[in-house]
Amino acid sequence: MEIVVMIIMLTVSFSFLLKLTCHGWPGRVVLSALAALFVLLACDTATTQSKTQIADWLSQPDLMLDTSVWLTVDVAFQIAFCVLYAKKLAGPITRNEKWMLAVCQWFPGLLIFPVLFAMLTRLIFSMPGTDFDTIGRITAAALLLVTPLLARGLELLLPEADIRLELMFMVNMLTAALGIVATVNGRTAAVGTNTVEWDALAAVAALVLAGAASGIFINRYVTAKKITKLK
């Protein structure tokens, strides 16, 4: 279960960065400052947590069910943003759609805050003897400075906005699927196993990479063909 939660945290963080690439520098700084402010405010609460308490939370089915509701709402907002932003790139949108897009674009997400809280808690656990307030301030400053730069680097790596939206859409769909796994929390009829089928895992990874590469190639081919026709 802990591995599933960690993967969800990674996908939520990556989706947050992808959304920041759709903002200008002012928007990136504002949302990064919001994340930094949350870390500062949550520092006192994070210092009272323990690894045992967190493990108990992850093993509670009712808590995981409640979390899945928040995850569903968060994913719905992110997917709505992808659809509306893609429609904006394709052509003009209505006034109501502009309002909805603005709300979705400036909505940072519900899950990014628990992710930041978990990150802060782990940092506190990993640095015993260090002043907790100092850890909180350094973490907040790092978020404020590094997050906009990471978003910019991701934008340079994927300059096409439509590809970033497709990637964000797929990441959120993966988050939703992992949320279902986390909700089940081991309450299935299947017998658990500690072995990993590396051949099957490699085959699935190869299929995913091949599909992603094919999608990027086809998209660029179609785009180049359209540009050629316009000329």
MOWOZI-V142735 format. One record per pair of residues at least 24 apart in sequence whose C-alpha atoms are under 8 Angstrom apart, sorted by the first residue. I is the first residue (numbers start at 1). J is the second residue. Records with the same first field share a line. If there is no record, write none. Layout:
I: J + J
This chain:
1: 58 + 182 + 185
2: 58
4: 178 + 181 + 182
5: 182
8: 175 + 178 + 179
9: 112 + 115
11: 171 + 172 + 174 + 175
12: 111 + 112 + 115 + 172 + 175
13: 112 + 115
14: 171
15: 168 + 171 + 172
16: 108 + 109 + 112
17: 147 + 150 + 151 + 154
18: 151 + 154 + 164 + 165 + 168
19: 105 + 168
20: 148 + 151
21: 151 + 152 + 154 + 155
22: 161
25: 148
28: 147 + 148 + 151
29: 144 + 148
31: 106 + 108
32: 143 + 144 + 147 + 148
33: 143 + 144
35: 113 + 116 + 140 + 143 + 144
36: 139 + 140 + 141 + 143 + 144
37: 140
38: 113
39: 116 + 117 + 120 + 136 + 139 + 140
40: 136 + 137 + 140
42: 117
43: 120 + 132 + 133 + 136
44: 133
46: 117 + 120 + 121 + 124
47: 121 + 124 + 132
49: 121
59: 185
61: 183 + 184 + 185
64: 182 + 183 + 185
65: 183
68: 179 + 180 + 182 + 183
70: 110 + 111
71: 110 + 111 + 176 + 179
72: 176
74: 109 + 110 + 111
75: 172 + 173 + 175 + 176
77: 104 + 109
78: 104 + 109 + 169 + 172
79: 169 + 172
80: 104
81: 105
82: 165 + 166 + 168 + 169
85: 165
86: 162 + 165
89: 162
163: 216
